[in-house]
């Protein structure tokens, strides 16, 4: 542990593994520290893997990675109390290799990715908590661990220690997280026979479906629900902002139970055996909530840097991409024999700005603030659009012109013409 490394990576999630793998593959001397007993040991939940981000590092990952199902269908539901209106996109193009997205079980996938990191030459030390950063003035020169004689030194430290990065806060690299910028998600895995899943979701062997849900299932709170098909199980969950949970005084578990009882969801999970439950924080503050991402001797990647696209429910691809870009910055500086100063590590910021990561986060920079202040998007409008669909699809002898007038009247009564125009503008700003 007294050896000096080219780089220390704190954390063995997708961003940490991406950084450590890229560095080790380039021949650098890398130490990766993980507080769990193994990579992925703290994760039980299912997740979505976006192939492109991983394929850029490990082109042949499909040959050995523990993948559940490739996704051929995306469903998006806007729900009221007993119905939903939505869209489906199902593509045979997504059913052709190389597949674009997969469902995975994080505990299995993280362990596989970690093995590839070690095979590339990185030294992984688990069951080790980094308690502090070692500073020389304003420069990070290493980390202090909870092991005996646990001071370790490196030219650069990459923080990939999750949304609640205690190290970054302790060092003053970013402020305390605000509840409005962090979602608390709860997930369950329900096991069902593979044949039942395929029949229930109209999919074949290896094919998968994702359902994203919004509306009254979050009881006016800013959040979404989701359901993914795994090989012989379902991952189902819901997440809302911590600030909303605090204000509503409802537990995440109760919210999930109520969501599972919805008449559109209950038949999909019926007969499943719930064996795993997990809760975790998701950074959803977006672009405006991002901390400083680099400094003298350090960089932040993944959840620690607020790298989540909440609108499109993308996280793992941003995590792996930021880990890779941070590592490539170090590799370039090493190749030019340049110090890991803040001025030089600023190239990491430039790489981010040129990537889809920052472009997407900037596109939705206004979304968190707008949705926080306008809960009608999660209550009133889901109710109105579902009622409108019910009205138009009910055959009761009333002509369609009259039905259309009734629908317009209901919208104006609930929101007023001025309110509707204002909400339309807010939605435009949120998604511009």
C-alpha positions as a printed Julia matrix, in Angstrom:
432×3 Matrix{Float64}:
   0.0     0.0     0.0
   3.02    2.3     0.3
   3.63    2.15   -3.46
   2.86    5.26   -5.48
   0.45    4.74   -8.37
  -0.19    6.62  -11.56
  -3.85    6.81  -10.59
  -6.18    5.78   -7.79
  -9.83    5.12   -8.6
 -12.25    5.19   -5.65
 -15.25    2.97   -6.34
 -15.99   -0.08   -8.49
 -19.31    0.81  -10.07
 -19.74    1.47  -13.81
 -17.87    4.79  -13.78
 -15.03    3.55  -11.58
 -14.62    0.36  -13.56
 -14.63    2.29  -16.84
 -11.92    4.62  -15.57
  -9.76    1.86  -14.07
 -10.12   -0.37  -17.13
  -9.17    2.39  -19.59
  -6.16    3.41  -17.5
  -4.92   -0.14  -16.99
  -5.44   -1.04  -20.64
  -3.1     1.84  -21.52
  -0.4     0.37  -19.26
  -0.73    2.74  -16.31
  -0.2     1.6   -12.73
  -3.72    1.74  -11.28
  -5.13    1.08   -7.83
  -8.89    0.7    -7.45
 -10.43    0.79   -3.98
 -13.91   -0.58   -3.2
 -15.58   -0.61    0.22
 -17.77   -3.64   -0.58
 -16.53   -7.18   -0.22
 -16.5    -7.37   -4.02
 -17.52   -5.18   -6.93
 -21.3    -5.18   -7.13
 -21.77   -6.73   -3.7
 -23.9    -3.76   -2.61
 -26.16   -4.03   -5.67
 -29.06   -6.42   -6.15
 -31.24   -4.39   -8.49
 -31.78   -4.81  -12.17
 -30.8    -2.02  -14.51
 -30.46   -1.0   -18.15
 -27.13   -1.35  -19.91
 -26.55    0.9   -22.93
 -24.29   -1.03  -25.28
 -22.56    1.85  -27.03
 -20.78    3.2   -23.93
 -19.36   -0.22  -23.03
 -18.63   -1.24  -26.6
 -16.27    1.72  -27.02
 -14.07    0.16  -24.33
 -14.71   -3.57  -24.68
 -15.91   -4.29  -28.24
 -16.43   -8.01  -27.54
 -18.31   -7.58  -24.25
 -21.33   -9.48  -25.58
 -19.3   -12.69  -25.71
 -18.89  -12.94  -21.94
 -20.93  -10.29  -20.08
 -23.89  -11.54  -17.99
 -26.68   -9.96  -20.03
 -30.34  -10.69  -19.32
 -32.44   -9.59  -22.33
 -31.94   -7.22  -25.24
 -34.7    -4.61  -25.37
 -36.93   -4.58  -28.42
 -39.86   -2.59  -27.04
 -40.23    0.64  -25.06
 -43.56    1.54  -23.48
 -44.3     4.95  -22.0
 -47.38    5.32  -19.82
 -49.09    8.4   -18.36
 -51.29    7.12  -15.56
 -54.23    8.19  -13.46
 -55.75    6.15  -10.64
 -57.14    3.28  -12.72
 -56.01    3.75  -16.34
 -53.15    4.87  -18.51
 -52.59    6.44  -21.89
 -49.3     5.95  -23.61
 -47.15    4.97  -26.53
 -45.26    1.84  -27.53
 -42.25    1.63  -29.75
 -41.33   -1.86  -30.89
 -38.69   -2.36  -33.54
 -37.38   -5.4   -35.35
 -34.29   -3.27  -35.87
 -33.64   -3.56  -32.12
 -33.97   -7.34  -32.53
 -30.92   -7.57  -34.76
 -27.34   -7.85  -33.62
 -25.51   -5.91  -32.35
 -28.24   -5.15  -29.84
 -28.54   -1.59  -28.52
 -29.77   -2.01  -24.92
 -29.91   -4.84  -22.42
 -31.37   -5.52  -19.01
 -28.79   -6.65  -16.48
 -28.51   -7.63  -12.84
 -26.01   -5.15  -11.43
 -24.42   -7.51   -8.9
 -23.52   -9.96  -11.66
 -22.54   -7.34  -14.22
 -20.33   -5.32  -11.86
 -18.46   -8.47  -10.89
 -17.87   -9.31  -14.56
 -16.7    -5.77  -15.36
 -14.38   -5.8   -12.35
 -12.8    -9.03  -13.59
 -12.06   -7.36  -16.91
 -10.5    -4.43  -15.04
  -8.2    -6.76  -13.13
  -7.34   -8.72  -16.27
  -6.27   -5.42  -17.82
  -3.74   -4.99  -15.02
  -5.39   -2.82  -12.36
  -4.96   -3.71   -8.68
  -8.35   -3.98   -6.96
  -8.49   -3.86   -3.16
 -11.97   -4.51   -1.7
 -13.38   -4.12    1.8
 -11.45   -0.88    2.03
 -13.0     2.47    2.85
 -11.28    5.65    1.77
 -11.67    7.94    4.76
  -9.96   11.05    3.45
  -7.99   12.6     0.65
  -4.34   13.38    1.32
  -3.59   16.97    0.41
  -0.44   18.94   -0.26
  -1.81   22.44    0.02
  -4.69   22.51   -2.5
  -3.43   19.5    -4.42
  -4.65   15.93   -3.92
  -1.68   13.57   -3.73
  -3.31   10.38   -2.44
  -5.93    8.82   -0.19
  -6.16    7.68    3.42
  -7.86    4.32    3.94
  -9.14    2.47    6.99
  -6.41   -0.15    6.67
  -3.34   -0.16    8.88
  -0.7     1.97    7.23
  -3.39    2.89    4.73
  -1.93    6.03    3.18
  -1.65    5.55   -0.59
  -0.26    8.05   -3.07
  -0.89    8.74   -6.75
  -0.48   11.39   -9.39
  -4.26   11.67   -9.71
  -7.31   10.45   -7.79
 -10.56    9.75   -9.63
 -13.63    9.88   -7.41
 -16.27    7.35   -8.49
 -17.75    6.77   -5.06
 -21.42    7.35   -5.81
 -24.03   10.06   -5.51
 -23.3    10.9    -1.89
 -19.54   11.38   -2.34
 -18.39   11.93    1.22
 -14.81   12.44    0.06
 -15.72   15.28   -2.3
 -17.85   16.95    0.38
 -15.2    16.53    3.05
 -12.58   18.07    0.78
 -14.9    20.96   -0.11
 -15.14   20.02   -3.79
 -18.91   20.25   -3.64
 -21.53   21.31   -1.14
 -23.94   19.11    0.78
 -26.47   17.54   -1.56
 -29.86   19.2    -1.51
 -32.94   16.96   -1.25
 -34.41   18.59   -4.37
 -31.45   17.34   -6.41
 -31.56   13.68   -5.37
 -34.19   11.01   -5.97
 -34.75    8.0    -3.75
 -35.67    4.94   -5.78
 -36.89    1.61   -4.47
 -36.81   -1.56   -6.57
 -37.96   -5.12   -6.26
 -37.08   -8.18   -8.3
 -39.97  -10.6    -8.85
 -39.1   -14.03  -10.18
 -41.32  -15.66  -12.8
 -40.8   -18.58  -15.2
 -39.13  -17.51  -18.41
 -42.02  -18.83  -20.49
 -44.53  -16.82  -18.43
 -42.6   -13.61  -18.98
 -42.36  -14.15  -22.7
 -46.06  -14.93  -23.04
 -47.13  -12.06  -20.8
 -45.07   -9.44  -22.65
 -45.39  -10.96  -26.15
 -41.65  -11.44  -26.57
 -39.41  -14.28  -27.67
 -36.35  -15.85  -26.09
 -33.79  -13.21  -25.16
 -36.12  -10.32  -26.03
 -37.08   -7.69  -23.48
 -39.5    -4.86  -22.72
 -39.07   -1.65  -20.73
 -42.03    0.29  -19.34
 -41.52    3.85  -18.07
 -44.43    5.31  -16.08
 -45.39    8.79  -14.9
 -48.47   10.39  -13.46
 -50.57    9.86  -10.38
 -48.59    6.81   -9.26
 -46.17    9.3    -7.66
 -49.01   11.16   -5.9
 -47.98   14.6    -7.14
 -44.3    14.09   -6.43
 -41.66   14.56   -9.11
 -40.72   11.05  -10.16
 -41.36    8.01  -12.33
 -42.02    4.31  -12.14
 -40.4     1.61  -14.22
 -40.59   -2.08  -15.06
 -37.92   -4.13  -16.87
 -38.02   -7.73  -18.02
 -35.03   -9.86  -17.08
 -34.45  -13.45  -18.15
 -36.56  -15.06  -15.45
 -37.58  -12.07  -13.36
 -39.02   -8.56  -13.42
 -37.44   -5.45  -11.97
 -40.11   -3.0   -10.81
 -39.63    0.24   -8.95
 -40.44    3.88   -8.41
 -38.36    6.91   -7.55
 -39.18   10.44   -6.39
 -37.2    13.41   -5.16
 -36.13   13.35   -1.52
 -37.6    16.81   -0.98
 -41.01   15.53   -2.11
 -40.86   12.45    0.11
 -40.08   14.74    3.04
 -42.98   17.06    2.25
 -45.56   14.34    1.48
 -44.53   12.2     4.44
 -45.08    8.99    2.49
 -42.6     6.12    2.58
 -41.04    4.91   -0.68
 -42.09    1.35    0.15
 -45.76    2.34    0.5
 -45.57    4.26   -2.78
 -44.23    1.15   -4.51
 -46.94   -1.03   -2.97
 -49.65    1.31   -4.22
 -48.07    1.4    -7.67
 -47.99   -2.42   -7.84
 -51.72   -2.47   -7.06
 -52.57   -0.32  -10.1
 -54.87   -2.31  -12.41
 -52.48   -1.87  -15.35
 -49.47   -3.15  -13.4
 -50.91   -5.81  -11.11
 -51.53   -8.39  -13.88
 -47.95   -8.01  -15.16
 -46.39   -9.05  -11.85
 -49.06  -11.51  -10.74
 -47.64  -14.82   -9.56
 -44.13  -13.45   -9.19
 -42.03  -14.27   -6.14
 -40.39  -11.17   -4.7
 -36.9   -12.14   -3.51
 -34.86   -8.96   -3.62
 -35.49   -5.38   -2.51
 -33.17   -2.4    -2.74
 -33.24    1.35   -2.24
 -30.69    3.76   -3.62
 -30.13    7.44   -4.29
 -30.08    8.8    -7.85
 -28.59   12.23   -8.65
 -31.27   14.01  -10.7
 -30.48   17.66  -10.12
 -29.17   17.9   -13.66
 -26.77   20.34  -15.23
 -27.39   23.22  -12.82
 -26.65   21.03   -9.79
 -23.31   19.7   -11.03
 -20.27   20.3    -8.82
 -16.76   21.27   -9.92
 -15.54   18.18  -11.81
 -11.76   18.52  -11.58
  -8.98   20.24   -9.67
  -5.34   19.81   -8.77
  -4.81   16.06   -8.74
  -8.47   14.98   -8.84
 -11.5    14.37  -11.04
 -15.11   13.35  -10.39
 -17.01   10.83  -12.56
 -20.39    9.05  -12.6
 -23.06    9.67   -9.98
 -20.63   11.74   -7.9
 -20.75   14.37  -10.64
 -24.57   14.37  -11.06
 -24.21   12.55  -14.39
 -27.76   11.24  -14.85
 -30.2    12.12  -17.62
 -33.44   11.85  -15.66
 -35.68   12.6   -18.65
 -34.5     9.56  -20.6
 -33.64    7.46  -17.52
 -30.02    7.17  -18.62
 -27.31    6.67  -16.05
 -24.96    3.77  -16.73
 -23.95    5.11  -20.14
 -23.14    8.53  -18.7
 -21.23    6.87  -15.86
 -19.1     4.7   -18.15
 -18.52    7.54  -20.6
 -17.36    9.97  -17.93
 -15.08    7.34  -16.42
 -13.55    6.65  -19.82
 -13.11   10.34  -20.66
 -11.44   11.04  -17.32
  -9.05    8.14  -17.89
  -8.26    9.24  -21.43
  -7.4    12.7   -20.1
  -4.91   11.17  -17.68
  -3.45    8.95  -20.41
  -2.91   11.93  -22.7
  -1.23   13.97  -19.97
   0.98   11.04  -19.01
   1.99   10.59  -22.64
   3.08   14.24  -22.78
   4.74   14.05  -19.35
   2.51   16.84  -18.05
   1.52   17.25  -14.38
  -2.01   16.51  -13.16
  -2.7    20.15  -12.4
  -6.14   21.75  -12.54
  -5.14   23.59  -15.7
  -4.23   20.34  -17.45
  -7.12   18.29  -16.07
  -9.44   20.94  -17.49
  -9.15   18.94  -20.7
 -11.53   16.49  -19.01
 -14.17   19.22  -18.92
 -13.54   19.91  -22.59
 -14.01   16.26  -23.49
 -17.27   16.24  -21.57
 -18.51   19.36  -23.35
 -17.85   17.74  -26.72
 -19.67   14.53  -25.76
 -23.36   13.66  -25.69
 -23.16   13.75  -21.89
 -23.0    17.52  -21.46
 -25.03   18.24  -24.58
 -27.96   16.22  -23.24
 -27.67   17.55  -19.69
 -27.62   21.12  -20.99
 -30.67   20.43  -23.16
 -32.73   19.54  -20.07
 -31.11   22.0   -17.66
 -34.44   23.7   -16.83
 -36.43   20.52  -16.35
 -35.82   19.84  -12.6
 -36.78   23.35  -11.49
 -39.91   23.48  -13.67
 -41.26   20.1   -12.59
 -40.46   20.79   -8.93
 -42.7    23.84   -8.96
 -45.53   22.45  -11.1
 -46.95   19.24   -9.72
 -49.95   19.51  -12.06
 -47.81   17.66  -14.6
 -47.94   14.62  -12.29
 -51.58   14.92  -11.16
 -53.94   17.15  -13.14
 -52.74   16.46  -16.66
 -52.5    12.65  -16.34
 -56.05   12.7   -15.04
 -57.28   15.0   -17.82
 -55.69   13.15  -20.73
 -56.88    9.77  -19.44
 -60.39   11.13  -18.98
 -60.29   12.63  -22.48
 -59.29    9.26  -23.96
 -62.08    7.54  -22.02
 -64.61   10.09  -23.27
 -63.61    9.77  -26.92
 -63.51    5.98  -26.86
 -66.87    5.58  -25.12
 -69.66    4.89  -27.63
 -72.8     6.27  -26.02
 -74.77    8.09  -28.7
 -73.1    11.44  -28.07
 -71.56   12.98  -31.18
 -67.8    13.54  -31.35
 -68.06   17.33  -31.67
 -69.91   17.47  -28.37
 -67.32   15.19  -26.77
 -64.51   17.44  -28.01
 -66.24   20.48  -26.5
 -66.61   18.61  -23.19
 -62.91   17.77  -23.2
 -61.85   21.35  -23.94
 -64.18   22.58  -21.21
 -62.7    20.16  -18.67
 -59.16   21.36  -19.43
 -60.15   25.01  -19.08
 -62.05   24.37  -15.85
 -59.06   22.65  -14.24
 -56.28   24.92  -15.51
 -57.9    27.98  -17.24
 -56.84   29.19  -20.68
 -54.03   31.27  -19.19
 -52.87   28.3   -17.12
 -52.85   26.0   -20.15
 -50.8    28.47  -22.16
 -48.39   28.93  -19.27
 -48.0    25.17  -18.81
 -47.33   24.72  -22.52
 -44.55   27.28  -22.29
 -43.1    25.59  -19.23
 -43.05   22.24  -21.01
 -41.3    23.83  -23.97
 -38.66   25.29  -21.65
 -38.19   21.96  -19.89
 -37.51   20.1   -23.12
 -35.97   22.77  -25.34
